[in-house]
Amino acid sequence: MMFLMSAFDKDVVIRTLNILWQGLLSVFIVILVVFLVVVILNLISAKSAKYKEAHAGEPTYSDKMKEKWASRAAAREDRKAQKLLEKEARKIAREEREKQKAESQENDENKDK
């Protein structure tokens, strides 16, 4: 027991207390920063809630973008369908011309006989 008492060094205790207060100060600063972040986020969410409440019936930006993308997709599909219809109409017209041409050739051959 006497050995432990004689090993007490005042300089070591002072250095240890110095490290202790620095650690406690850093913990306090971190807690303060977290508290400020939480307060700021609460203020932002409160403003957001008030804005949403004030503009309850209006579509949001994301809703507007989704609608815009949907209309563009529908326009692309309409253009594709229009091109397919035009292609089919040209095919039918070509077949009709070929059919008329074949009939006129048959008529010419029948007249020649």
HELIX and SHEET records of a PDB file:
HELIX    1   1 MET A    2  SER A    6  1                                   5    
HELIX    2   2 LYS A   10  ALA A   54  1                                  45    
HELIX    3   3 TYR A   61  ASP A  112  1                                  52    
END                                                                             
